[in-house]
Structure formats: structure tokens, C-alpha cells
Amino acid sequence: MSPEKLPQLVFGFVLAIIIAYAAYRARSLSRSGAWAAVLVGTIIFGLAGWRWAVLLLTFFISSSLLSRAFKKRKLGLNEKFSKGSQRDAGQVFGNGGLATLFAGLSFFFPGETWPWLAFAASLAAVNADTWATELGVLSPHPPRMLTNLTKAVEKGTSGGVSLFGTLAALAGSALIGVLAGALSPQPAGPLNGFWLALWVTSAGLAGSLVDSFLGATIQAIYTCPTCQKETERYPLHTCGTPTMLKRGLEWFDNDWVNFACGLGGVLLILLAL
């Protein structure tokens, strides 16, 4: 590492600690999530720079606020999800692991466009998924399974989609896409501005649909024998009853689905280059 980069890395480390601690105190992060956020933030803030940090913070702040919004209307849905609004290390790496990878790669490939595109696409995808999850449950109409659009399911069901949720996903992806286009560190060209924003937004929306498809097919979904309800929770349901695997792969939990969501956005935008 060049000597001129060392102060930026130190500043990134300090800034990551401050933000992670504040999020921990606000109960947006668990203890393990805070330590994971320090690692992610140090790499993104310290190695990549402020533009990359802005996109990361936009995802984290918007998703954290939405997870706490409309709590009264979301009552009764916690039993569906494997984890609450307090993110642990698995959620931090599931949502931000790929972004961290490409931010780190930008240090070794300065001047290249693809690390920024992949970084932005991964965050656009997980932001789209988060917005769809947090706002989609507010839809007045029940969602339908992505793999069988004639089948209505309960709100919060993995793999369920709705027009309201899809529009929320588009908005979440567009937020990252527009920022990616406006803050691109590359010189002006065909991959900047409007077109970059459009590419990133499209890749993010597609990644969120990958998330829904995996949630409907191979994600581990359990059932509570007492409540007779589907849930992502394992080994115990919110009622305290041990849950039983109903469908999907036992190891493929929501953290892996989130990782695949980001990967879907990354692959789409890199293949389009």
C-alpha cells in the first residue's frame, strides 16, 4: 500500500467503528453485526473512498429505517422471518459481502469501470430486496408465488411477489442506481450518468427477482406444527415450538438468498459489459 493511502485507511477504520457503534446502540446491528460492519466499512471507506461509502451508507440507512417503519402494520409478520431488524454478521456479509469484495478489487484495478458497476449492482439488488420486503407487506392485496402467479400466499411468505412490492423494489434499486450514475469515479463516457444509472437499476431489480425465485424454490422453509404456519425460523418458532423443514435445502437460509440476490445483480451487469 502506498504511504498516501494509509491515512485514508485509518480514517475509514475510525469512521467504520463510529458508524457500527452508533448502529449497535440504535439496535440496528447485533454485536456480531457491528464487528462485521467494521470490517466491511474499513475496506469500503478506507480502500475504495467516499463515493463507495455513500452508496453503502445509503443502503444501510434506508434499509434500517424501513425495517423500523410501519411497525403496527407489520405486527404478526415477525414469525415469518428468520431474523429481526437487528442485523447480525450473517446478514451484514450476506448483503454487503460482494460489495466489499468489489470495493477491495477497485484498489488493485484503479481506473477500471467494472468494480464500480459490480459494487453498485450488488447494493442495488439487496436494497431492492429490502425495500420489497419491508414495503411489500403493506400491500392491500396478498402476494402471489413467483413460480405460480395464480397461487395467493400470506404476506411475508418467501417467494411471494406483488405489484406493490415490485414497485418498491424498483424504487430501492433506482435510489442506488441514480447515485451510482451521479457519483461514478470514472471519467465521462457511455457508462456514466443516465445509462449507468439505468443499467444498475435494471440489474438490481433483476437481482431482487432472483431472490424471490430462490425463496420460492430452494430456500429452507420450515413449518410450525403448533401454529401450522410456514416460517424461515429454525430451530424454534416464535411460539417456542421446534420447526420442521417443509421445503428447500436445509443449509440455504436467508443469508445465502441475500448473497445470491446481490450476485444476480453483479452477474447481469458484468455480462452486459
LINMO-V14378 format. One record per residue. D_CENTER is the distance of its C-alpha to the mean C-alpha in whole Angstrom. Layout:
d_center=D_CENTER
d_center=D_CENTER
This chain:
d_center=30
d_center=32
d_center=34
d_center=32
d_center=29
d_center=29
d_center=29
d_center=26
d_center=25
d_center=26
d_center=25
d_center=22
d_center=22
d_center=24
d_center=21
d_center=18
d_center=21
d_center=22
d_center=18
d_center=17
d_center=20
d_center=20
d_center=17
d_center=18
d_center=21
d_center=19
d_center=18
d_center=14
d_center=14
d_center=17
d_center=19
d_center=17
d_center=14
d_center=16
d_center=18
d_center=15
d_center=14
d_center=17
d_center=17
d_center=14
d_center=15
d_center=19
d_center=18
d_center=16
d_center=18
d_center=21
d_center=21
d_center=20
d_center=21
d_center=20
d_center=18
d_center=16
d_center=15
d_center=15
d_center=12
d_center=10
d_center=12
d_center=11
d_center=8
d_center=9
d_center=12
d_center=11
d_center=8
d_center=11
d_center=14
d_center=13
d_center=12
d_center=16
d_center=17
d_center=19
d_center=20
d_center=23
d_center=22
d_center=19
d_center=22
d_center=23
d_center=19
d_center=18
d_center=20
d_center=18
d_center=15
d_center=15
d_center=14
d_center=14
d_center=13
d_center=14
d_center=11
d_center=13
d_center=13
d_center=12
d_center=8
d_center=9
d_center=10
d_center=7
d_center=4
d_center=7
d_center=10
d_center=10
d_center=10
d_center=13
d_center=15
d_center=15
d_center=16
d_center=18
d_center=20
d_center=21
d_center=23
d_center=25
d_center=25
d_center=26
d_center=26
d_center=24
d_center=22
d_center=20
d_center=18
d_center=17
d_center=16
d_center=14
d_center=12
d_center=12
d_center=11
d_center=8
d_center=6
d_center=8
d_center=6
d_center=3
d_center=5
d_center=7
d_center=6
d_center=6
d_center=9
d_center=10
d_center=10
d_center=12
d_center=14
d_center=15
d_center=17
d_center=19
d_center=21
d_center=24
d_center=24
d_center=23
d_center=20
d_center=22
d_center=20
d_center=19
d_center=22
d_center=24
d_center=24
d_center=27
d_center=26
d_center=25
d_center=23
d_center=22
d_center=19
d_center=16
d_center=17
d_center=15
d_center=16
d_center=17
d_center=17
d_center=19
d_center=20
d_center=18
d_center=15
d_center=15
d_center=16
d_center=14
d_center=11
d_center=13
d_center=14
d_center=10
d_center=10
d_center=14
d_center=13
d_center=12
d_center=14
d_center=17
d_center=16
d_center=16
d_center=19
d_center=21
d_center=20
d_center=21
d_center=23
d_center=25
d_center=28
d_center=29
d_center=29
d_center=27
d_center=24
d_center=23
d_center=23
d_center=23
d_center=23
d_center=20
d_center=18
d_center=19
d_center=18
d_center=14
d_center=14
d_center=15
d_center=13
d_center=10
d_center=12
d_center=13
d_center=10
d_center=9
d_center=12
d_center=12
d_center=10
d_center=13
d_center=15
d_center=15
d_center=14
d_center=18
d_center=19
d_center=18
d_center=16
d_center=18
d_center=19
d_center=22
d_center=25
d_center=27
d_center=31
d_center=32
d_center=29
d_center=29
d_center=25
d_center=22
d_center=20
d_center=17
d_center=19
d_center=21
d_center=24
d_center=25
d_center=24
d_center=24
d_center=28
d_center=28
d_center=29
d_center=28
d_center=26
d_center=27
d_center=25
d_center=25
d_center=23
d_center=21
d_center=21
d_center=21
d_center=19
d_center=16
d_center=14
d_center=11
d_center=9
d_center=11
d_center=10
d_center=6
d_center=8
d_center=10
d_center=8
d_center=7
d_center=11
d_center=12
d_center=11
d_center=13
d_center=16
d_center=16
d_center=17
d_center=19
d_center=21
d_center=22
d_center=23
